[in-house]
Each structure stands twice: as C-alpha cells, then as structure tokens.
Amino acid sequence: MKYQTRKKALILLADGTIFYGKAVAGKEGSAFGEVCFNTGMTGYQEIFTDPSYFGQLMVTTNAHIGNYGTKKEEVESEGIKIAGLICRNFSYHYSRPDADSSLEEFLNSNNLLAISDVDTRALVSYIRDHGAMNAVITTEVDNLDNLKKKLADFPDMKGLELASKVSTKEPYFFGDENAQFKISALDIGIKKNILRNLASRDCYIKVFPYNASFSELQSFEPDGYFLSNGPGDPEPLNEAIATTKEILKTDKPLFGICLGHQVLALANGISTYKMHHGHRGINHPIKNLLTGKGEITSQNHGFAINREETEAHKNVEITHVHLNDHTVAGIRLKDKPVFSVQYHPEASPGPNDASYLFDEFIENVKNNKN
C-alpha cells in the first residue's frame, strides 16, 4: 500500500540535471545540500548520524537500504545529520531480531526527507564525472522554476563553516573520572565511537565546543589533546586553528582525525582544497609509509591537504597515503608527539585495520606523562 501511495519525487542538481524517484513514506517537501555518495554495504544508521555529513544529501550505492532496521546504540551523534537521503530500494520491513525500529520510523522521528526508486548507479556515475555539487531533493515536482532559484542561492560547501552547527554548546565529560589519562577533545563534529575508543583505553575525556580557547582546554590539565572529525570547509575554522597552534607550543601529545587532520595541517601553514567528489566509504585502501603495510579504511571527507606543501614542509612528515589517488592520508610532526589521519580509525561503520592509531596516541601520552 505504501508503495502505491508514495508521491513522485526528483533530484535537481545545480547544473540543471534531473533524476527521478519516489518519496519514502508520506514525507513531503524539499531538502537542499551538497549531493555526495557513500559506497558502504552496511552502516547506514551510523552514516546518517555522523556529524561530518551535516548539510549533505546522501546517495547510498548499496541497492537495499533499511533491510536490517535501526538500533538505538548504533548512532554517532544525537539525531540524523544528513540533509536528505537518496537510495535505490527502500526496505520498510526489517529482519534483524535485535533492531529497535524500522528505518522508516527512524527517519520520520528525525523529520528527514528521503527518496527511493532512483537510478543511483547513474547518479553516482554522474557525480564521479562532474563532481560533488549542490542539489535539492523534492516532492514539489511542479515547482521547478522556484526550486532552481533557491538552489542557485544555496551556499557552496567551499568556504562554508559547519562545525558550529554540530558541536556541543557546553563542555561535557565522557568515560571514567578515575581513568589513568585525561584528554581534552575539541569537538568540531565528534563521533561517539571516537570517545568510546579513547575511554576503552583508560581515558577520561572532557569535550569542548568548537570555538573553545586553548586556556579552556588547558584548564582540564590534560595529558593529551584531540582534534575531532567534522563537516564543512576547514579553512574558516580560525578559532580551532589558533587553539591548535597553542597546543603545539606545549609539546604534549595531539591526535587529529579527518577535519582535525586538516586543522592540524592549517596550523602548520599547509593549505587545504576541495576535492572533486571526495572519499566516502568503508573500503578505501591506505598505505602506511612507516610500516609498508596496507590498511582498508573508513573515510568521509570532501577536502584534503596540499601534498606538495606537505612534502616541502621541513617539520612535517607524510605517514599515510591513499592508494587510489595518492592524496595525503596521514602526517606527523618530526619534533613533537603529534600526528593525524584523514580517515576514520574508529570505523563505525567500517573495518578496524587502523584502530592501532588510538594505541599509538596512548603510547605518546604515556611517554610524555612519564
């Protein structure tokens, strides 16, 4: 019955290209954002709640979405962060015994517009050829002229500061207050599984807002610092970059992931750029240049750091590279216990090949504390 009553819907890209589909359930309206795609076969709930995806229209390349339902524990933040969902086949019924609810109920509770029955293979191929761009998904199929005007005025991701939209408003604690190590974390879009990984390694974490000053982070008297993942362009994050520069003066351990990796690069005078269509999936190949070993990793980013500037920097060493396009996937400072990676060692979803990076951070913390 739901299939028969669903409304017509479409995706209008910024260049005027249109792809057709149908609205999931009874949700109507329009949703704007940058259209991107994720190639993961599983983990849709974690992807939808990842703050790094804030403001983006998510195309899932896996043909079936919703087939295993949703579970309260499998979220990476409070609520859905994507701007809208685009998929091929939407499953209204789920088969996982320990699921709490259907994906339809989860989307409705978060008031998210989703469309299915889209030729996602053609759409993803188009994005790969023409690059990530702004788009609108809508059930207002007879209102295209007005939607085109609104889409033309919608801000580009380049130059867009979004960390403030997803960061905590007030500091909070995570983990056991009697843990061996204290970590000050700058929240520019942090995922819960990062905090879980740190807490499981005997850390008590105080999480600070995106614009927290160095003195605020230092007031916790931490043994180390952490820069989180997050959405948007890293270059407008002047406060986070300034705070990072102050952290570097302390010579204490620092670990950055994704957007935090880009902020660390900017704090060292290395520029960033917007990628053609970014890296988003759970099977991206990385080479660890320090060990020579390969890693399969979870990735989600539309910006990267400048490789030529990184190679020319006298105090920065490239530690990891992406094997598909040779972009910089990891760096470390030569004279400080500081490093970062462009991918997600906490996974969720994805493989655990890179979880050792948390151990390396803790080892730096131990050595520095002793």
Salt bridges, closest charged atoms under 4 A:
GLU28 OE2 - LYS7 NZ 3.90
GLU34 OE2 - LYS274 NZ 2.76
GLU74 OE2 - ARG96 NH1 2.98
GLU76 OE2 - ARG196 NH1 3.76
GLU78 OE2 - LYS192 NZ 2.69
ASP98 OD2 - LYS71 NZ 3.09
ASP98 OD1 - ARG96 NE 3.71
GLU104 OE1 - LYS2 NZ 2.70
ASP117 OD1 - ARG6 NH2 3.15
ASP223 OD2 - LYS369 NZ 3.67
ASP233 OD2 - LYS158 NZ 3.81
GLU246 OE2 - LYS249 NZ 3.04
ASP251 OD1 - LYS336 NZ 2.42
GLU295 OE2 - HIS320 NE2 3.87
GLU311 OE2 - ARG307 NE 2.96
GLU317 OE1 - ARG332 NE 2.83
ASP325 OD2 - HIS279 NE2 2.69
ASP325 OD1 - HIS322 ND1 3.72
GLU346 OE2 - LYS191 NZ 2.95
GLU346 OE2 - HIS344 ND1 2.63
ASP359 OD1 - ARG201 NE 2.70
